[in-house]
Amino acid sequence: MEMGRFADLSEEEFVKTQLKYRPSMGKVQMVTREILRDPTAAFAKNEARLGSRDDENYDDLPAQFSWTEPQPGFGDVVGEVHNQQDICASCWAFVSADSIAGRWAVATKTDVVPMSVKQLMVCDHQDNGCNTGNMYTAYDWIGENGGLSTQEAYDARVPGETQDDERATCDASVPLEITTPGMCDLKMTAGNRALMIAIKEAGPVAIGINANNLQFYESGIIDAASCPPAGRGIQSINHAALVVGWGEEGGTKYWLVKNSYGEEFGEHGYFKLERMRPNEENLFGTCGLLFESVYPVVAKAGEEVDGAAQCTEGSVFKKDYYRNEEDNPGAAAYASAGALAEADAAVAAAASAALGTNIRTAGLGEARWGTKHAKPAVAAGAGVAATAAVAAVAAVVATRARRWRAAGEREALLP
């Protein structure tokens, strides 16, 4: 394997400088609601569902599909590969802007028009610029703002070579082009099929992943066994990217994902994740991509649309994203890695008792690199860390559940 862009960094340095993204609290709460109620029943229900529906034999879907290739009746849907600054956790802004641009291109059957990342970085008060943000809150802010400007229009008023420059000016006078009066949140329990349908019918989908294995990625397919969904709990979801298609290589099915590390990264700026069959031990998929996957409802700025009509099978329409500032104030408020590790250990013990199995959590460096180059798929046998991830989601917010209920906020907080 060749040396990648970040090969000269230690794992700790790579995580500290590149992987600051955090999943939305709304998504955490949605998963928690079901698991906190009855974790054993939640797993049993998904096991039955997966056995009957998510069997990877989809006669109505192609074996290969990607918006990077021309599709009949459509224009160019995927724009250029971005290159985020090394010291800036701006993946959320690039992915949000690209998902909006791609969704609009599919909806209007026109060529993609780049949207302003810079405007999100400096104007979006629901997110935190270089200190990370989230697609859910970005869509929410754009809807609140009345829209997002094109990259060309915003750069004309606020010039600068770098899109993710949080020192740029927030100029509210720039004309707005596309608004996001809602979002389509894919159900984690709907598995691969829902994500495939969303990509094909709606366009590229924004995801949150555990991206530690990207440090040394050069090419090939990152396999599920080497990239558990959340080996250290919910905090392992640390990067945002854009799924643009799927395919099969050497007998292994994969997702094609657009990254924001420049064209020199991976396969011309893209990477591939194994498209594994979800099971009761791994509901999140490779690197946790099924945990947080969403695409925007789009409309011309100033116009109204039926948002729910834009959501495909397996996704849920959400008009806005409820943000609890006490629980989700920004990057500075996140607990230390040590505290999170202690929380995971406690959760693993509780989950082991509830599920009748021995669960352990993985420490930094335990999720080993693995790619597949023209080899048959191998089963992800070590899936206990994935089960721990689901339980860890519950633990992170379990102590808050009583406060939410007492404050009368519980239903508002849950999507």
Residue pairs with C-beta under 8 A, 6 or more apart in sequence:
1 216
1 218
1 371
2 218
3 218
4 215
4 216
4 217
4 218
4 265
4 266
5 261
5 262
5 264
5 265
6 14
6 18
6 214
6 215
6 216
7 215
7 216
9 17
9 215
11 212
11 215
11 364
11 365
12 364
14 212
14 215
15 212
15 238
15 364
17 86
17 87
18 86
18 89
18 211
18 215
18 239
18 261
19 89
19 211
19 212
19 238
19 239
20 89
20 131
20 132
20 238
20 331
21 89
21 91
21 92
21 132
21 134
21 208
21 237
21 238
21 239
21 240
22 132
22 134
22 235
22 237
22 238
22 331
22 334
23 134
23 208
23 234
23 237
23 291
23 292
24 134
24 135
24 136
24 137
24 292
24 321
24 328
25 323
25 324
25 327
25 328
25 397
25 413
26 136
26 318
26 321
26 322
26 323
26 413
26 414
26 415
27 136
27 185
27 291
27 292
27 415
28 234
28 393
28 396
28 397
29 397
29 413
29 414
29 415
30 185
30 414
30 415
31 188
31 291
31 390
31 393
31 394
32 393
32 394
32 396
32 397
32 398
32 401
33 414
34 42
35 42
35 390
35 391
35 393
35 394
36 394
36 398
36 401
39 351
39 354
39 355
39 390
39 391
39 394
40 354
40 355
42 390
43 280
43 355
43 387
43 390
44 280
46 189
46 278
46 280
46 283
47 279
47 280
49 189
49 191
50 191
50 277
50 278
50 279
50 280
53 191
53 193
54 191
54 192
54 193
54 277
54 278
55 277
56 192
56 253
56 277
58 193
58 196
61 193
61 196
61 197
61 200
62 200
63 247
63 248
64 245
64 246
64 247
64 248
65 196
65 199
65 200
65 245
65 246
65 247
66 244
66 245
66 246
66 247
66 256
67 77
67 78
67 102
67 106
67 199
67 203
67 204
67 244
67 245
68 78
68 244
68 245
68 256
68 270
69 245
70 76
71 77
73 109
74 105
74 106
74 109
75 105
75 109
75 110
75 111
75 112
76 105
76 111
76 112
77 102
77 105
77 106
77 112
77 203
77 204
77 244
78 98
78 102
78 112
78 204
78 244
78 258
79 98
79 101
79 102
79 112
79 114
80 114
81 258
81 259
81 260
81 262
81 263
81 268
81 269
81 270
82 94
82 98
82 117
82 163
82 260
82 262
83 260
83 261
83 262
83 263
84 90
84 91
84 94
84 164
84 260
84 261
85 130
85 162
85 164
87 130
88 129
88 130
88 164
88 166
89 130
89 131
89 132
89 331
90 117
90 121
90 129
90 130
90 163
90 164
90 260
91 239
91 240
91 241
91 260
92 127
92 132
92 133
92 134
92 135
92 138
92 240
93 117
93 120
93 121
93 124
93 127
93 133
93 138
93 163
93 164
94 117
94 163
94 164
94 240
94 260
95 135
95 206
95 240
95 241
95 242
95 260
96 120
96 133
96 135
96 138
96 139
96 142
96 206
96 296
97 114
97 115
97 116
97 117
97 120
97 148
97 151
98 115
98 204
98 206
98 242
98 258
99 135
99 203
99 204
99 205
99 206
99 242
99 295
99 296
100 115
100 139
100 142
100 148
100 178
100 180
100 296
100 298
101 112
101 113
101 114
101 115
101 178
102 112
102 203
102 204
102 242
102 244
103 202
103 203
103 204
103 295
103 296
103 298
104 110
104 112
104 113
104 178
104 298
105 111
105 112
105 113
105 203
106 202
106 203
107 203
107 298
107 310
113 150
113 152
113 177
114 150
114 151
114 152
115 148
115 149
115 150
115 151
115 177
115 178
116 148
116 149
116 150
116 151
116 153
116 154
116 155
116 163
116 174
117 151
117 163
117 164
118 151
118 154
118 155
118 158
118 160
118 163
118 164
118 165
118 168
119 148
119 149
119 154
119 170
119 174
120 127
120 133
120 138
120 141
120 142
120 148
121 129
121 130
121 163
121 164
121 165
121 166
121 168
122 129
122 158
122 165
122 166
122 167
122 168
122 169
122 170
123 145
123 170
123 172
124 133
124 137
124 138
124 141
124 142
124 145
125 141
126 133
126 137
126 138
126 140
126 141
126 144
126 323
127 133
127 134
127 137
127 138
127 141
128 330
128 331
129 166
130 164
130 166
131 330
131 331
131 332
132 330
132 331
134 208
134 240
135 183
135 206
135 208
135 240
135 294
136 183
136 185
136 294
136 321
137 321
137 323
139 180
139 182
139 183
139 294
139 296
139 297
139 321
140 180
140 183
140 320
140 321
140 323
142 148
142 178
142 179
142 180
142 296
143 179
143 180
143 181
143 182
143 320
144 320
145 176
145 179
146 176
146 179
146 301
146 302
147 176
147 177
147 178
147 179
147 301
147 302
148 176
148 177
148 178
148 179
148 180
149 174
149 175
149 176
149 177
150 177
151 163
153 174
153 175
153 177
154 171
154 174
157 171
157 173
157 174
158 168
158 169
158 171
158 174
160 168
176 301
176 302
177 300
177 301
178 298
178 299
178 300
178 301
179 298
179 299
179 300
179 301
179 302
179 303
180 296
180 297
180 298
180 299
181 297
181 299
181 304
181 305
181 307
181 319
182 296
182 297
182 307
182 308
182 310
182 317
182 318
182 319
182 320
183 294
183 295
183 296
183 297
183 317
183 318
183 321
184 198
184 202
184 294
184 295
184 296
184 297
184 310
184 311
184 312
184 315
184 316
184 317
184 318
185 293
185 294
185 315
185 316
185 317
185 318
185 415
186 194
186 195
186 198
186 205
186 290
186 293
186 294
186 314
186 315
186 316
187 194
187 314
187 315
187 316
188 283
188 284
188 290
188 291
189 283
190 313
190 314
190 315
191 278
191 290
191 314
192 275
192 277
192 278
192 285
192 290
193 313
193 314
194 312
194 313
194 314
194 315
195 205
195 243
195 255
195 289
195 290
195 293
195 314
196 246
197 312
197 313
197 314
198 205
198 293
198 295
198 312
198 314
198 315
199 205
199 243
199 244
199 245
199 246
201 312
202 295
202 310
202 311
202 312
203 295
204 242
204 243
204 244
204 258
204 295
205 242
205 243
205 293
205 294
205 295
206 240
206 241
206 242
206 243
206 293
206 294
206 295
207 240
207 241
207 242
207 243
207 257
207 289
207 292
207 293
207 294
208 237
208 239
208 240
208 288
208 289
208 291
208 292
208 293
209 237
209 238
209 239
209 240
209 241
209 273
209 287
209 288
209 289
210 227
210 228
210 229
210 230
210 231
210 236
210 237
210 238
210 239
210 287
210 288
210 367
211 238
211 239
211 241
211 287
212 227
212 236
212 238
212 367
213 222
213 226
213 227
213 287
213 367
213 369
213 370
214 239
214 259
214 261
214 265
214 266
214 271
216 369
217 265
217 266
217 271
217 371
218 266
219 266
219 267
219 371
219 373
220 272
220 371
220 372
220 373
221 249
221 252
221 254
221 272
221 273
221 274
221 371
221 372
221 373
222 271
222 272
222 273
222 274
222 286
222 287
222 369
222 370
222 371
223 252
223 274
223 286
223 370
223 371
223 372
223 377
223 378
223 380
224 274
224 276
224 282
224 285
224 286
224 380
225 370
225 378
225 379
225 380
225 381
225 382
226 367
226 368
226 369
226 370
226 371
227 273
227 286
227 287
227 367
227 370
228 282
228 288
228 362
228 367
228 382
228 383
228 385
228 386
228 389
229 236
229 282
229 283
229 284
229 285
229 286
229 287
229 288
229 289
229 290
229 291
229 385
229 386
229 389
230 236
230 237
230 284
230 288
230 291
230 385
230 386
230 388
230 389
230 392
230 393
231 361
231 362
231 366
231 367
231 385
231 388
231 389
232 340
232 341
232 344
232 361
232 362
232 363
232 364
233 340
233 341
233 343
233 344
233 347
233 361
233 388
233 389
233 392
233 393
233 395
233 396
234 389
234 392
234 393
234 396
235 334
235 337
235 340
236 288
236 389
237 288
237 291
237 292
241 257
241 258
241 259
241 260
241 271
242 257
242 258
243 255
243 256
243 257
243 258
243 289
243 293
244 256
244 257
244 258
244 270
245 255
245 256
246 253
246 254
246 255
246 256
246 275
247 253
247 254
247 256
248 254
249 272
249 372
249 374
250 372
250 373
250 374
250 375
250 376
251 374
251 375
251 376
251 377
252 274
252 372
252 375
252 376
252 377
253 274
253 275
253 276
253 377
254 272
254 273
254 274
254 275
255 272
255 273
255 274
255 275
255 286
255 289
256 270
256 272
257 270
257 271
257 272
257 273
257 289
258 269
258 270
259 265
259 266
259 269
259 270
259 271
261 269
262 269
263 269
265 271
273 285
273 286
273 287
273 289
274 286
274 372
274 377
275 285
275 286
276 282
276 285
276 286
276 377
276 380
278 284
278 285
278 290
279 383
280 387
281 383
281 384
281 386
281 387
282 380
282 383
282 386
282 387
283 290
283 386
283 390
284 290
284 291
284 386
284 389
284 390
285 291
288 389
291 389
295 315
297 305
297 307
297 310
297 311
297 317
298 305
298 310
299 305
307 317
307 319
308 317
310 317
311 317
316 415
318 415
322 412
322 413
322 415
324 409
324 413
327 397
327 400
335 343
337 364
341 361
341 363
343 392
343 395
343 396
344 361
344 388
344 392
344 395
345 361
346 395
347 361
347 388
347 391
347 392
347 394
347 395
348 359
348 360
348 361
348 388
348 391
348 392
350 391
350 395
351 359
351 387
351 388
351 390
351 391
352 358
352 359
354 391
355 387
355 391
357 384
357 387
358 384
359 384
359 385
359 387
359 388
359 391
360 384
360 385
360 388
361 385
361 388
361 392
362 385
367 385
372 378
401 410
404 410
404 413
